[in-house]
Structures are given as C-alpha cells and as structure tokens.
Amino acid sequence: MIFVVPWVLALRRSRQRKFLQFVRVNLISLPIIFVLLALLAYWPEFFREFRLSQMNFDMYGMSEAERVQQVAPELRELANEIYMSSSYGIGWPLKAMMVMVMFLPYPSGVLMLVFLARAIKHQVSQL
C-alpha cells in the first residue's frame, strides 16, 4: 500500500497543472505512508509486550529473578529470550522517523517519473 498509493495518484489522468498535481500527490500520499509506517514500527513492540504480559512477566522488575517470578517454569527461558531480544537499542518512534525520512521523497520521485514518461511518450508520438 505504501508503494501503490503514489503511483495510483500520479497515474490518474488529471487536467491540473504540474505543481497542483505535485501538491495533491504529496498531501494525500504522505499522511497515508506516515500512518502505515507508524503502525508497522509499533506492531513488533506491541506484540512483544502483549506476549510477555500473557506470560505474567514483570517488565518493571529490577533483576531477572523478579521479572520471571510469576512466569510458569516452562516459559521462563522463552520470556527472558523475548525480553532480551528487543529491549536494547532504539525504540519504535525513532525507527518510524528514520524510515519516514527515507520515504519522504518517494511520492515526489514517482510523480517525476510519471511526468518524464508522459513527456517521452508525447515526443515519440510527435515523430
């Protein structure tokens, strides 16, 4: 969906000037891309916390023994593995921001490719 929305908006025949079409594509595409990227960045964190809460894992424990105190004995190793695998590093908001910065020029690039393809097609048809 992130990749499709700018193409659909750019390829749609429009009588608008190029600048207005550029603004329209960016104003529609960027909020959709932002929401989808935020959801995709938050989902792993949410799922990890949900799994740990279902195991009765104490996220606020100061030691490993406190954190796994209420976890079933057969799930303690799995709970510690899940907790340690993603508790270090950057959080989901920073991940979402970094990916969004990479996706910012995408709708504009798509629109420029469409303009270029239309110009080439127009020149070839005139020959």
Contacts in CASP RR format, 6 or more apart in sequence:
PFRMAT RR
TARGET T0000
AUTHOR 0000-0000-0000
METHOD contacts of the structure
MODEL  1
MIFVVPWVLALRRSRQRKFLQFVRVNLISLPIIFVLLALLAYWPEFFREF
RLSQMNFDMYGMSEAERVQQVAPELRELANEIYMSSSYGIGWPLKAMMVM
VMFLPYPSGVLMLVFLARAIKHQVSQL
1 32 0 8 1.000
1 36 0 8 1.000
2 32 0 8 1.000
2 33 0 8 1.000
2 36 0 8 1.000
2 37 0 8 1.000
2 103 0 8 1.000
3 106 0 8 1.000
5 28 0 8 1.000
5 29 0 8 1.000
5 32 0 8 1.000
5 33 0 8 1.000
5 107 0 8 1.000
6 25 0 8 1.000
6 29 0 8 1.000
6 106 0 8 1.000
6 107 0 8 1.000
6 110 0 8 1.000
6 111 0 8 1.000
7 110 0 8 1.000
9 24 0 8 1.000
9 25 0 8 1.000
9 28 0 8 1.000
9 29 0 8 1.000
9 107 0 8 1.000
10 21 0 8 1.000
10 25 0 8 1.000
10 107 0 8 1.000
10 110 0 8 1.000
10 111 0 8 1.000
10 113 0 8 1.000
10 114 0 8 1.000
11 114 0 8 1.000
14 21 0 8 1.000
14 24 0 8 1.000
16 24 0 8 1.000
18 115 0 8 1.000
21 111 0 8 1.000
22 108 0 8 1.000
22 111 0 8 1.000
25 107 0 8 1.000
25 108 0 8 1.000
25 110 0 8 1.000
25 111 0 8 1.000
26 107 0 8 1.000
26 108 0 8 1.000
29 106 0 8 1.000
29 107 0 8 1.000
30 104 0 8 1.000
30 107 0 8 1.000
33 100 0 8 1.000
33 103 0 8 1.000
33 106 0 8 1.000
33 107 0 8 1.000
34 100 0 8 1.000
37 96 0 8 1.000
37 99 0 8 1.000
37 100 0 8 1.000
37 103 0 8 1.000
38 96 0 8 1.000
40 96 0 8 1.000
41 92 0 8 1.000
41 93 0 8 1.000
41 95 0 8 1.000
41 96 0 8 1.000
41 99 0 8 1.000
42 92 0 8 1.000
42 96 0 8 1.000
44 86 0 8 1.000
44 92 0 8 1.000
45 86 0 8 1.000
45 91 0 8 1.000
45 92 0 8 1.000
48 82 0 8 1.000
48 86 0 8 1.000
49 59 0 8 1.000
51 82 0 8 1.000
52 59 0 8 1.000
52 79 0 8 1.000
52 82 0 8 1.000
52 83 0 8 1.000
53 59 0 8 1.000
55 71 0 8 1.000
55 72 0 8 1.000
55 75 0 8 1.000
55 78 0 8 1.000
55 79 0 8 1.000
56 70 0 8 1.000
56 71 0 8 1.000
56 72 0 8 1.000
57 67 0 8 1.000
57 68 0 8 1.000
57 70 0 8 1.000
57 71 0 8 1.000
57 79 0 8 1.000
57 83 0 8 1.000
58 66 0 8 1.000
58 67 0 8 1.000
58 68 0 8 1.000
58 69 0 8 1.000
58 70 0 8 1.000
59 67 0 8 1.000
59 83 0 8 1.000
61 67 0 8 1.000
64 80 0 8 1.000
67 79 0 8 1.000
67 80 0 8 1.000
67 83 0 8 1.000
68 76 0 8 1.000
68 79 0 8 1.000
68 80 0 8 1.000
71 79 0 8 1.000
END
